[in-house]
Amino acid sequence: MAEITQNELVTYKANLDVFSGTLQELASTDKTILVVTSDSRGSGKLVPFGQKFPAQMVEIGIAEQNLVGVAAGLASTGKKVFAVSPACFLTARSFEQIKTDVAYSDNPVKLIGISAGVSYGALGSTHHSLHDFAALRAVHNLIIVVPADNFETEQAIRLAAQTEHPIYIRFGKKAMPLLTEDPNRRFEFGKGSVVREGNDLVIIGTGETVYPAVQAARRLETLYGIRSTVVSMHTIKPLDYELLAKVASPGVPIVTVEEHSVYGGLGEACASFLMQNNFHNPFKIMGIPDEYTVTGSQIEIFNHYGLSEEGIAETGLNLVRKTA
């Protein structure tokens, strides 16, 4: 995964910063918006929110199960509640409360999992959230969203604030370049976005793996003349089956890329649909294997497991060559 240059850092922000800025804008005109945190206002970029709107922030402390229970109670009274906590703890320690108090009770809490995937890579496996897709996909009545860039982040938060439905939104920590400058770009829950088109290969990513997928597509075209379609599948559930069928129809190889275990996430969701609907595309899931995950920065972990420009390009090239 290539480092983002200093010029890009000036131009692009971390998705969490965009989340915070968008939420502040919405809260300035909507006093029903509340933020509930588990001692996470710093890591969640919410210090400015708390300074501007102290009456719209509730601090629970490091008690994630209480966080979700309180958020569900507030949402049941008509508040628009954003419950913010590190993804690794929010979706594991609070799984019962997410399932029962939020999803099964149909309380429209916006669950915000921060520093997701291997964003806390240097802190080791206890702080990795490589299970959240798998766990939450099995819970009825819960939308799962993973924005890839600043545009998808802003649109996801605006839409979430208007949506009377339980939602889990996952964010990492890196500054993320825009995937496309297309002025007609649209965002809708349950509808993936094609950010690059080609006829030889399909790469489907989600969250912070989409940008290296775009880089890999550029590399494949420059070095080998292989043109790839790249999809930002920002909604894991409900999955965009219509788009998946469309990109799979030509029969070209498909690679899925995710900052998650290879079990139970984007790749297996796509594979299940394709197999059950008689698609026979060559198919490869890229993610974190079933092992004790290495410790390091996100970039180091991505490079180790091939979730980088070079790694994704190599996997795509091998798949195309095998099926040529």
Secondary structure, 3 states (H helix, E strand, C coil): CCCCCHHHHHHCCEHHHHHHHHHHHHHCCCCCEEEEECCCCCCCCCHHHHHHCHHHEEECCCCHHHHHHHHHHHHCCCCEEEEEEEHHHHCCCCHHHHHHHHHHCCCCCEEEEECCECCCHHHCHHHCECCHHHHHHCCCCCEEECCCCHHHHHHHHHHHHHCCCCEEEECCCCECCCCCCCCCCCCECCECEEEECCCCEEEEECHHHHHHHHHHHHHHHHHHCCCEEEEECCEEECCCHHHHHHHHCCCCCEEEEEEEECCCCHHHHHHHHHHHCCCCCCEEEEEECCCCCCCCCHHHHHHHCCCCHHHHHHHHHHHHHHCC
